[in-house]
């Protein structure tokens, strides 16, 4: 009997009283297998249908097969599953195990889930975007249909906060696992795969049973596998890779029990952390890291980083070794550093591109803020998603789905790829036979960027033979849009189709790099075959250090863009300032986002609005430094930036160069409407323009917290330099600081002012933030020198007790 059995009577009672229940159960408790089987067979759920959500395809299939076998049936009868491209179920299926995207799709097709009585959310702690969305939609369904029950199950989750948010009781189950001893292995400077291989070889000698190794990604798994194969594994040892990109058959081979007398080493990503039980694992080797995608809304790009896993994930990994017997875990870490790791993983919704989610919400018929989210989607991510969906024509400016968006949503793929598939139909209607088939194959290839290791044209010619999984997906798309796949396709249409998927990534050559239509710059990967091409559609762009790198793309002709987008690209009149000629000029342009496609001269227009636009374009091209910055305006800029840094939540406007350029029309635009000559530009009152960005209370607060002057003990007004390296600084004659033990400060004592002490002739003597220390230590040497050089001035032996002065000794006696 599994541990979860002990709490099942209480669970049934709670499900009678509440339509939402949280179950916290450690690995091995039986929540994924024993619990759904028990509910299925219990009288309380007789004749009812249960939908069980699993995050991963392999887990969904295996769990369904196991539960069906416990009933003595084949999967597809009472117990079935549905994953993308595959399902086994029938009209008598009462427990359907589905993956996350399938559940969201079912909710969209049937907003009441009329045929479902209970939804089980398994492994909810993984907090995927799909799971968060599915829960938000299910909570909406309960508003219309309160009898729908939700059971949210997790091994490691902050259940207290979740329970409070959705108003659900929490039930705790014990787990069943054997003790797992943990050894910490100190990391060194060798490559990760090399360090892990050394631990694997030691574990093979020291331990019996099977070994599960957690590595961050495919690259490290392949490196580790190659090293182990080169060094030789024992004859009775099999080596398997376990990756999300493998076929289900390959994944099942990796988790299956080895033949009698054999043992196995499985090299896996975090795919094996939960849900999957790999038979006979007694040793886990944990690299302590995983691959995680982080979306940058400012760039519109995702960065794939190798990051440290949380303590909860590490405990999950170690627990894989204690499912069937006592086990052992090697962690590539120190015990001290492990204690400083985050307790839980962050929600995927906080760090993902949310374009697909935003289209799902629009298809549901509401706005983001209308739903109850466990973690609210970041506003910046949503804004970028809405911008792209509007560009694709899938939502309007109110965020409401369009008819084209409805058609795209029904295709069940990423919005970008849906846009390409829909446009292929337009091309076919224009007489471009084979465009739909080509789009289906392109979409299947682009769904997994990992297959784009070669030129996309070479992949198109051999996808059926070399990439059967992608060919199967292409066939699925073909059925949806009503076409037949062909061995020959009009590949010359590929750039036009791809631009429909990536309208924000049209790239125009600029210097050594490219300007993308979304406004960012990028460079081609070193020695790329497309080097020198004037126009590209960038398919795979990622941040690499401080630059954006284009890894995959296709060249495209601007004439082809103009022909295909002619109905959407309008001539626009723009006026510019010609610095060499010293005059304005006007031209008509057709732009694709930020990329100029074509231009022609036009009659000169000099309205106030066009003057403003012309000067704004000039400043944007030349950079913020071209403006007439003087000391006063630079000091104001530095003061506000210091306040923004010290009080990040106080609402101070961003005075960084980047922000000032972005906000240029708002703060400087009104001053540009009357300027007709470059000489007038040099007279712009930047201080006044910047000051207007602050409210009157903010201006008052700025003067109080970061004044422009400091009053010396003698009454002198001394300017504070906020541009100085190391922070605020003032320069004052040393005699005016006699008697001062405390260094001056600003921001109510939070920031020390660096004091540059000067001689009577205002030559630098000393720089300090600690006057008391200066008087006690360095003063005697300074005094000795000053007495010889300036004998008419007062140089006391104990300046801490002397009166400050601006006078000579003789004048002091009067």
C-alpha positions in Angstrom: 0.0 0.0 0.0 1.4 3.4 -1.0 1.5 6.3 1.5 -1.1 8.3 -0.3 -3.7 5.6 0.6 -3.7 6.8 4.2 -5.2 10.2 3.3 -7.6 9.1 0.6 -10.7 8.9 2.9 -10.0 12.5 4.0 -9.4 13.5 0.4 -12.8 12.1 -0.6 -14.5 14.0 2.2 -12.8 17.3 1.2 -13.9 16.8 -2.4 -17.4 16.5 -1.2 -17.1 19.8 0.7 -14.9 21.8 -1.7 -14.5 22.1 -5.5 -10.8 22.9 -5.1 -8.3 20.9 -3.0 -4.4 21.0 -2.8 -2.5 17.8 -2.2 1.2 18.0 -1.1 2.8 14.6 -1.6 6.5 13.8 -1.8 7.9 11.6 -4.6 7.0 8.0 -4.1 3.7 8.7 -2.3 1.6 7.3 -5.2 -0.2 10.5 -6.2 0.4 10.0 -9.9 -0.6 6.4 -10.1 -2.3 5.0 -7.1 -4.5 8.0 -6.3 -6.2 8.3 -9.8 -6.7 4.6 -9.9 -8.4 4.7 -6.5 -10.7 7.6 -7.5 -11.6 5.9 -10.7 -12.7 2.8 -8.8 -14.4 4.5 -5.9 -18.2 4.7 -5.7 -18.0 8.5 -5.3 -16.7 8.8 -8.8 -18.8 6.1 -10.4 -19.7 7.1 -13.9 -17.7 10.3 -13.7 -14.9 11.4 -16.0 -11.4 12.4 -14.7 -9.0 14.5 -16.7 -5.4 14.3 -15.5 -2.8 16.8 -16.5 0.8 15.7 -16.9 3.6 18.1 -17.8 5.5 15.7 -20.1 4.5 13.4 -23.0 6.5 10.4 -21.8 5.0 10.6 -18.3 1.5 10.9 -19.7 1.8 7.7 -21.8 3.6 5.7 -19.1 1.1 6.6 -16.3 -1.9 5.8 -18.5 -0.4 2.5 -19.5 0.4 1.6 -15.9 -3.0 2.4 -14.6 -4.7 0.6 -17.4 -2.6 -2.5 -16.7 -3.7 -2.4 -13.0 -7.3 -2.7 -14.4 -6.2 -5.6 -16.6 -7.0 -3.6 -19.7 -5.1 -2.2 -22.6 -4.6 1.6 -22.7 -7.3 3.3 -24.7 -10.3 1.8 -22.9 -11.2 2.9 -19.4 -7.9 4.7 -19.2 -6.5 6.6 -22.1 -4.1 9.4 -23.0 -3.9 12.3 -25.4 -0.7 14.0 -26.3 0.2 16.1 -29.3 -0.1 14.1 -32.6 -1.2 11.0 -30.7 -4.2 9.8 -28.6 -5.6 6.5 -27.4 -9.1 6.8 -25.9 -12.7 6.0 -26.8 -16.2 6.9 -25.7 -15.9 4.7 -22.6 -12.7 6.3 -21.4 -13.2 7.7 -17.9 -9.6 8.7 -17.0 -7.8 10.6 -19.7 -4.2 11.6 -19.1 -3.3 14.6 -21.2 -0.4 17.0 -21.6 -0.7 20.7 -20.8 -1.3 22.1 -24.3 -4.0 19.5 -24.8 -5.9 20.6 -21.7 -5.8 24.2 -22.8 -7.1 23.2 -26.2 -9.9 21.2 -24.7 -10.9 24.2 -22.5 -11.0 26.4 -25.5 -13.2 24.0 -27.5 -15.5 23.3 -24.5 -15.5 26.3 -22.1 -17.6 24.4 -19.6 -15.7 21.1 -19.8 -19.2 19.7 -19.8 -18.1 16.0 -19.9 -15.4 16.3 -17.2 -16.1 16.0 -13.4 -12.6 16.3 -12.0 -9.3 17.8 -13.2 -6.1 16.5 -11.6 -3.1 18.8 -11.9 -0.1 16.5 -11.4 3.4 17.9 -10.7 2.1 21.4 -10.5 5.3 22.6 -8.8 6.9 22.6 -12.2 4.8 25.8 -12.8 4.9 25.7 -16.6 3.1 28.5 -18.5 0.5 25.9 -19.8 -0.3 24.7 -16.3 -0.7 28.2 -14.9 -3.0 29.1 -17.9 -5.0 25.9 -17.6 -5.6 26.5 -13.9 -6.6 30.1 -14.5 -9.1 28.9 -17.1 -10.4 26.1 -14.9 -11.0 28.6 -12.1 -13.1 30.6 -14.7 -15.0 27.5 -15.6 -15.9 27.0 -12.0 -17.7 30.4 -12.0 -20.2 28.9 -14.5 -20.0 25.3 -13.4 -19.2 25.0 -9.7 -19.6 21.2 -9.7 -16.3 20.9 -11.7 -13.7 19.8 -9.1 -10.0 20.6 -9.2 -7.3 18.6 -7.4 -3.9 20.3 -7.6 -1.0 17.9 -6.7 2.6 18.8 -6.0 5.7 17.4 -4.5 7.5 20.7 -3.8 5.4 23.8 -3.8 4.7 26.8 -1.5 1.2 25.4 -0.9 0.3 28.0 1.8 0.3 31.0 -0.6 -1.5 29.0 -3.3 -4.2 27.8 -0.8 -4.8 31.4 0.3 -5.0 32.7 -3.2 -7.5 30.2 -4.5 -9.2 29.5 -1.2 -8.6 25.8 -1.1 -7.9 23.4 1.8 -4.4 21.6 1.9 -4.0 17.9 2.4 -0.5 16.5 3.3 0.6 13.0 2.4 3.7 11.2 3.6 6.1 10.0 1.0 7.7 6.6 0.6 11.3 6.5 -0.2 14.4 4.9 1.1 17.3 6.8 2.7 19.5 8.6 0.2 23.0 9.6 1.4 24.5 12.7 -0.2 28.1 13.4 -1.0 29.2 16.9 -2.1 31.9 17.0 -4.8 33.9 20.2 -4.9 33.7 21.6 -8.5 36.9 22.5 -10.3 37.8 24.4 -13.4 37.5 21.5 -15.8 34.6 21.3 -18.3 31.4 20.1 -16.7 31.1 17.0 -18.8 34.7 16.0 -17.8 33.9 16.4 -14.1 30.7 14.4 -14.3 32.4 11.6 -16.2 35.0 11.2 -13.5 32.2 10.9 -10.9 30.3 8.4 -13.1 33.4 6.2 -13.4 34.0 6.3 -9.7 30.3 5.4 -9.0 30.4 2.5 -11.3 33.2 0.9 -9.3 31.8 1.9 -5.9 28.1 1.1 -6.3 25.8 -1.4 -7.8 22.6 -0.7 -9.7 21.7 1.9 -12.3 23.0 5.5 -12.4 21.0 8.6 -13.3 23.0 11.6 -14.3 21.5 15.1 -14.4 23.1 17.5 -16.9 21.9 20.9 -18.2 21.4 20.1 -21.9 22.0 18.2 -25.0 25.5 19.5 -25.5 26.8 18.4 -22.1 25.0 15.0 -22.5 26.7 14.3 -25.8 30.1 15.4 -24.5 29.7 13.2 -21.5 28.5 10.2 -23.5 31.5 10.6 -25.9 34.0 10.7 -23.0 32.4 7.6 -21.3 32.4 5.7 -24.6 36.1 6.7 -25.3 37.2 5.6 -21.8 35.2 2.4 -22.0 32.3 1.3 -19.9 32.1 -2.2 -18.2 30.8 -4.8 -20.5 27.5 -5.2 -18.6 26.7 -1.5 -18.7 24.4 0.3 -21.2 24.5 4.0 -21.8 21.4 6.0 -22.6 20.5 9.6 -23.3 17.2 11.1 -22.1 16.2 14.3 -23.8 13.0 16.1 -24.7 14.0 16.2 -28.3 14.2 12.4 -28.6 11.3 10.4 -30.0 8.9 8.8 -27.4 10.3 5.4 -28.4 13.9 6.5 -27.7 12.8 8.1 -24.3 11.0 4.9 -23.4 14.1 2.8 -24.1 16.1 5.1 -21.8 13.7 4.6 -18.8 13.0 0.9 -19.4 14.6 -1.7 -17.1 17.9 -3.1 -18.6 18.1 -6.8 -19.5 18.8 -9.3 -16.7 22.5 -9.1 -15.7 22.9 -5.6 -17.2 23.0 -2.2 -15.6 22.6 1.2 -17.2 23.8 4.8 -17.0 21.2 7.4 -18.1 22.3 10.9 -19.0 19.3 13.1 -18.7 18.2 16.7 -18.6 15.7 17.8 -15.9 13.1 15.7 -17.8 13.8 12.9 -15.3 13.2 15.0 -12.2 9.6 14.1 -11.7 6.8 11.8 -13.0 9.2 9.3 -14.6 10.5 6.3 -12.7 13.6 4.8 -14.2 13.8 1.2 -13.0 16.6 0.3 -10.6 18.2 3.7 -10.1 20.4 3.6 -7.0 22.8 6.4 -7.7 22.1 10.0 -8.8 24.8 12.3 -10.0 23.6 15.9 -10.0 25.4 18.6 -11.9 23.3 21.1 -9.9 22.4 23.2 -13.0 19.8 23.2 -15.8 19.1 25.1 -19.0 16.6 27.9 -18.6 15.2 30.3 -21.2 14.8 33.9 -20.1 12.8 36.3 -22.2 14.1 39.9 -22.6 11.1 42.1 -23.5 13.3 45.1 -24.3 15.1 43.0 -27.1 12.2 40.8 -27.9 14.6 37.8 -27.6 15.1 34.9 -25.3 18.4 34.0 -23.7 19.1 30.3 -23.0 21.2 30.3 -19.8 22.7 27.6 -17.6 21.4 28.4 -14.1 21.6 26.8 -10.7 18.6 24.6 -9.8 16.6 25.3 -6.6 16.9 23.2 -3.4 13.5 21.7 -4.1 14.6 20.5 -7.6 17.8 19.1 -6.0 15.8 17.2 -3.5 13.6 15.8 -6.3 16.7 14.7 -8.2 18.3 13.0 -5.2 15.0 11.2 -4.5 15.2 9.3 -7.8 17.8 7.2 -6.1 15.6 6.2 -3.2 12.5 5.0 -4.9 13.1 1.2 -4.7 16.0 0.8 -2.2 18.6 2.8 -0.3 20.5 5.1 -2.6 23.3 7.6 -3.0 23.5 11.1 -4.5 26.6 13.0 -5.6 26.1 16.7 -5.9 28.6 18.8 -7.8 28.6 21.6 -5.2 29.5 22.4 -1.6 27.2 21.9 1.3 27.5 25.6 2.2 26.7 26.9 -1.3 23.8 24.4 -1.6 22.2 26.0 1.5 22.2 29.4 -0.2 20.3 28.2 -3.3 16.7 29.4 -3.8 14.1 27.2 -2.1 11.8 26.8 -5.1 12.0 27.3 -8.9 10.6 30.5 -10.3 7.4 30.2 -12.3 8.0 29.9 -16.1 5.4 32.6 -16.7 7.8 35.2 -15.2 10.6 34.5 -17.7 8.9 33.4 -20.9 7.8 34.8 -24.2 4.0 35.1 -23.7 2.8 35.5 -27.3 1.0 32.1 -27.4 -0.5 32.7 -23.9 -1.8 36.1 -24.9 -3.5 34.6 -28.0 -5.0 31.9 -25.8 -6.5 34.5 -23.5 -7.8 36.5 -26.4 -9.4 33.3 -27.8 -11.0 32.7 -24.4 -12.6 36.1 -24.8 -11.1 38.2 -22.0 -8.1 40.3 -21.0 -5.1 39.2 -19.0 -6.3 41.0 -15.8 -9.7 39.3 -16.0 -8.2 35.9 -14.9 -6.9 34.8 -11.5 -3.2 34.0 -11.9 -1.1 32.2 -9.4 1.7 34.5 -10.7 0.6 37.5 -12.7 2.2 37.6 -16.2 4.8 40.4 -16.3 3.3 43.5 -18.0 6.4 44.1 -20.2 6.2 40.6 -21.6 2.5 41.0 -22.3 3.1 44.3 -24.0 5.6 42.7 -26.4 3.3 39.8 -27.1 0.4 42.1 -27.9 2.6 44.1 -30.2 3.6 41.0 -32.2 0.0 39.7 -32.3 -1.2 43.0 -33.7 1.6 42.9 -36.3 0.5 39.4 -37.3 -3.1 40.6 -37.5 -4.4 38.2 -34.7 -5.7 40.8 -32.2 -6.8 44.4 -32.6 -5.6 47.4 -30.7 -8.1 46.6 -27.9 -6.6 43.2 -27.4 -9.6 41.4 -28.9 -9.1 38.4 -31.2 -9.7 39.0 -34.9 -11.2 36.4 -37.4 -7.6 35.8 -38.7 -6.6 35.2 -35.0 -9.4 32.7 -34.6 -8.1 30.8 -37.7 -4.6 30.9 -36.4 -5.6 29.7 -32.9 -7.3 26.6 -34.4 -4.0 25.5 -35.9 -2.7 24.6 -32.5 0.9 25.9 -33.0 2.9 29.0 -32.2 1.3 32.2 -33.5 4.3 32.9 -35.7 4.0 29.6 -37.4 0.3 29.9 -37.7 0.7 33.2 -39.5 3.0 31.5 -42.0 0.6 28.6 -42.6 -2.3 31.0 -43.2 -0.3 33.1 -45.6 0.6 30.0 -47.6 -3.1 29.7 -48.5 -3.0 33.2 -49.9 0.0 32.4 -52.0 -1.7 29.2 -53.3 -4.7 31.3 -54.3 -2.4 33.6 -56.2 -1.2 30.6 -58.2 1.9 29.6 -56.2 1.2 25.8 -56.2 3.0 23.9 -53.3 3.2 27.0 -51.0 1.0 25.3 -48.4 3.1 22.1 -48.4 6.2 24.1 -48.1 4.8 26.1 -45.2 3.8 22.8 -43.4 7.4 21.5 -43.6 8.9 24.8 -42.6 6.6 25.0 -39.6 7.5 21.5 -38.5 11.3 22.4 -38.7 10.9 25.7 -36.9 9.0 24.2 -34.0 12.3 22.8 -32.7 15.2 25.2 -33.4 17.6 22.4 -32.4 17.1 20.7 -35.8 18.3 23.9 -37.6 22.0 22.8 -37.5 22.2 23.0 -41.3 21.1 25.4 -44.0 17.3 25.3 -44.0 17.2 24.7 -47.8 19.3 21.5 -47.4 16.9 20.4 -44.6 13.9 20.9 -46.8 15.3 18.4 -49.3 15.8 15.5 -46.9 13.4 16.1 -44.0 11.3 13.0 -44.9 14.3 10.7 -44.6 16.4 12.5 -42.0 13.8 13.9 -39.6 10.8 11.5 -39.4 9.4 13.3 -36.3 9.3 16.6 -38.1 7.9 15.0 -41.3 5.1 13.5 -39.1 4.4 17.0 -37.7 4.3 18.4 -41.2 1.7 15.9 -42.2 -0.4 16.9 -39.2 -0.2 20.5 -40.4 -1.1 19.5 -43.9 -4.3 17.8 -42.7 -5.2 20.9 -40.8 -4.9 23.3 -43.8 -6.0 20.8 -46.4 -3.0 20.0 -48.6 -0.8 17.1 -49.6 3.0 17.0 -49.0 5.2 16.7 -52.0 8.8 15.7 -52.4 9.4 18.8 -54.6 8.4 22.2 -53.2 8.7 25.8 -54.4 11.6 26.6 -52.1 12.0 30.1 -53.6 8.9 31.0 -51.6 10.5 30.1 -48.3 11.8 33.7 -47.5 8.4 35.2 -48.0 6.7 32.6 -45.9 9.3 32.9 -43.2 9.0 36.7 -43.1 5.3 36.2 -42.3 6.3 34.2 -39.2 9.1 36.7 -38.2 8.0 40.2 -39.4 9.9 41.6 -36.4 13.1 40.0 -37.6 13.6 41.4 -41.1 17.3 42.3 -41.1 19.0 45.0 -43.2 22.7 45.2 -43.3 24.2 48.2 -41.4 27.9 48.5 -41.1 29.3 45.2 -39.9 26.0 44.1 -38.5 22.2 44.3 -39.2 19.3 46.5 -38.2 16.2 44.4 -37.4 12.8 45.6 -38.1 11.9 45.6 -34.4 14.7 48.2 -33.8 17.5 46.1 -32.3 20.9 45.4 -33.8 22.4 42.0 -34.4 25.4 40.4 -36.0 25.8 37.1 -37.9 27.5 34.2 -36.2 31.2 34.1 -37.2 31.9 32.7 -40.6 28.2 32.4 -41.4 27.3 31.4 -45.0 25.0 34.5 -45.2 27.8 36.9 -44.5 27.5 39.9 -46.8 23.9 39.4 -47.7 22.1 42.8 -47.7 18.7 41.6 -46.5 17.9 38.6 -44.3 15.0 37.0 -42.4 16.6 36.1 -39.1 15.1 32.8 -37.8 17.1 32.1 -34.7 18.5 35.1 -32.8 19.9 34.9 -29.3 21.8 37.2 -27.0 25.4 36.2 -26.7 27.3 38.4 -24.2 26.6 42.0 -25.1 25.5 41.3 -28.7 22.6 39.7 -30.5 23.7 36.9 -32.7 21.9 35.6 -35.8 22.5 31.8 -35.9 20.0 30.9 -38.7 18.4 32.9 -41.4 17.6 33.2 -45.1 18.4 35.9 -47.6 15.5 37.9 -49.1 15.1 40.5 -51.8 13.5 43.8 -50.9 11.6 43.7 -54.2 10.0 40.5 -53.2 8.9 42.0 -49.8 7.4 45.0 -51.6 5.5 42.7 -53.9 4.2 40.4 -51.2 3.4 43.1 -48.6 2.2 45.8 -51.1 -1.2 46.1 -49.5 0.3 46.7 -46.1 3.2 49.0 -46.8 2.2 52.6 -47.4 4.2 55.6 -48.5 4.9 57.9 -45.6 6.3 61.5 -45.7 9.2 62.3 -43.5 11.3 65.5 -43.1 14.9 65.3 -42.0 17.8 67.6 -41.2 20.8 67.3 -43.5 23.9 68.2 -41.3 26.2 68.6 -44.3 23.9 70.8 -46.3 22.7 72.6 -43.2 19.1 72.4 -44.3 15.9 70.3 -44.1 14.8 67.9 -46.8 11.6 65.8 -47.3 11.2 62.3 -48.8 8.6 59.6 -49.1 9.5 56.3 -47.5 8.2 52.8 -47.4 9.3 51.2 -44.1 9.1 47.7 -42.8 9.1 48.3 -39.1 12.5 50.1 -38.5 13.9 49.0 -41.9 13.7 51.4 -44.9 12.7 49.5 -48.0 12.5 52.3 -50.5 12.5 56.1 -50.7 11.9 58.9 -53.2 12.2 62.7 -53.0 9.2 64.8 -52.0 8.3 68.5 -51.8 9.8 70.1 -48.7 7.4 70.4 -45.8 8.2 72.4 -42.7 5.3 72.2 -40.3 6.1 72.4 -36.6 5.4 68.7 -36.3 7.8 67.8 -39.1 10.5 69.9 -37.7 10.1 68.2 -34.4 10.2 64.8 -36.1 13.3 65.7 -38.2 15.3 66.9 -35.2 14.2 63.8 -33.2 15.5 61.5 -36.0 18.7 63.6 -36.1 19.3 63.1 -32.3 18.4 59.4 -32.5 20.9 58.9 -35.3 23.7 60.9 -33.7 23.1 59.9 -30.1 22.2 61.8 -26.9 25.7 63.3 -26.7 25.0 65.6 -29.7 22.7 67.7 -27.6 24.2 70.9 -25.9 24.8 69.5 -22.5 26.3 72.0 -20.0 27.4 71.5 -16.5 24.1 72.4 -15.0 22.0 70.0 -17.1 24.6 67.2 -16.6 24.5 67.7 -12.8 20.7 67.6 -12.8 20.8 64.3 -14.8 23.4 62.8 -12.4 21.4 63.8 -9.3 18.1 62.2 -10.6 20.0 59.1 -11.6 21.5 58.8 -8.1 18.0 59.1 -6.6 16.7 56.5 -8.9 19.5 54.2 -7.9 19.1 54.8 -4.2 15.2 54.8 -4.2 14.3 52.4 -7.0 10.6 52.2 -5.9 10.0 55.9 -5.4 8.8 56.6 -8.9 11.8 58.8 -10.1 11.9 59.0 -13.9 14.6 57.2 -15.7 17.4 59.7 -16.8 19.7 57.2 -18.4 20.8 57.9 -21.9 18.8 55.0 -23.3 15.6 56.1 -21.6 16.1 59.8 -22.6 16.4 58.7 -26.2 13.3 56.5 -26.0 11.3 59.3 -24.3 12.8 62.1 -26.5 9.4 63.1 -28.1 7.9 63.7 -24.6 10.6 65.7 -22.8 12.5 67.5 -25.7 10.0 67.3 -28.6 8.1 70.5 -27.7 11.4 72.5 -27.7 12.2 71.3 -31.3 9.2 72.6 -33.1 10.6 76.1 -33.8 14.2 75.2 -34.5 15.2 75.8 -38.1 19.0 76.0 -37.8 21.7 73.9 -36.1 22.9 77.0 -34.2 19.5 77.1 -32.5 19.8 73.5 -31.6 23.0 74.4 -29.6 20.9 76.8 -27.5 18.3 74.2 -26.4 17.5 74.7 -22.6 18.2 71.1 -21.6 18.1 71.9 -17.9 14.5 73.3 -18.2 13.4 70.4 -20.4 14.8 67.8 -18.0 13.3 69.5 -15.0 9.9 69.4 -16.5 10.1 65.5 -16.3 9.8 65.9 -12.5 6.6 66.8 -10.8 6.7 69.9 -8.6 6.9 67.7 -5.4 9.7 65.8 -6.9 11.6 69.0 -7.7 11.2 70.1 -4.1 12.3 66.7 -2.9 15.3 66.7 -5.2 16.5 70.0 -3.8 16.1 68.8 -0.3 17.7 65.4 -0.7 20.4 66.2 -3.2 21.2 69.9 -3.0 23.5 71.5 -5.5 25.5 73.2 -2.7 26.8 72.5 0.7 27.3 75.2 3.3 30.7 75.1 4.9 31.2 76.0 8.6 32.4 79.4 7.5 29.2 80.1 5.7 30.7 79.6 2.2 28.5 77.9 -0.4 30.4 75.0 -1.9 29.2 73.3 -5.1 28.6 69.6 -5.0 29.8 67.7 -8.0 27.5 64.7 -8.7 29.4 63.8 -11.8 32.6 62.9 -10.0 33.9 59.4 -10.1 32.9 57.5 -7.0 29.9 59.7 -6.1 29.2 63.2 -4.9 32.2 65.3 -4.3 33.0 68.9 -3.2 36.2 70.9 -3.1 36.9 73.3 -0.2 39.9 75.0 1.4 41.2 72.9 4.3 41.0 75.9 6.7 37.3 76.1 6.3 36.9 72.6 7.6 38.7 73.1 11.0 36.6 71.7 13.8 34.7 69.4 11.5 34.8 65.7 12.7 32.0 64.4 10.5 32.2 64.3 6.7 29.3 66.0 4.9 26.4 63.8 3.5 23.4 64.0 1.3 20.2 62.0 1.0 19.5 62.3 4.7 22.9 60.8 5.6 22.6 57.9 3.3 25.4 59.0 0.9 28.8 60.4 2.0 30.2 63.3 0.1 33.9 62.9 -0.8 35.8 66.0 0.3 38.7 67.3 -1.7 40.7 69.5 0.7 42.5 72.4 -1.0 45.4 74.7 -0.1 44.9 78.5 0.2 45.7 78.8 -3.5 43.1 76.0 -4.2 45.6 73.3 -5.0 44.5 69.7 -4.1 46.0 68.5 -0.7 43.9 65.4 0.2 40.8 63.5 -0.8 38.8 61.9 2.0 35.4 60.7 3.2 36.7 60.5 6.8 37.7 63.9 8.2 38.4 62.6 11.7 40.9 60.1 10.4 42.6 62.8 8.3 43.1 65.1 11.2 44.5 62.3 13.4 46.8 60.7 10.8 47.8 62.7 7.7 47.4 66.2 9.1 50.8 66.6 10.7 52.6 66.0 7.4 50.3 68.3 5.5 50.6 71.0 8.3 54.4 70.8 8.1 54.4 71.4 4.3 51.7 74.2 4.5 53.4 76.1 7.2 56.5 76.5 5.0 54.6 77.3 1.9 51.9 79.6 3.4 53.3 81.0 6.6 50.7 83.8 6.8 47.9 81.3 7.2 46.7 79.5 10.4 47.9 75.9 10.7 46.8 74.6 14.1 48.4 71.6 15.7 44.9 70.2 16.5 42.6 71.3 13.7 39.7 69.3 15.3 39.6 71.8 18.1 40.2 74.9 15.9 37.7 77.4 14.5 37.2 77.3 10.7 38.4 80.4 8.9 38.8 82.0 5.5 41.4 84.5 6.8 45.1 84.9 7.3 46.6 84.9 10.8 46.9 88.7 10.8 43.3 89.2 9.7 42.1 86.8 12.4 43.6 89.1 15.1 41.7 92.2 14.0 
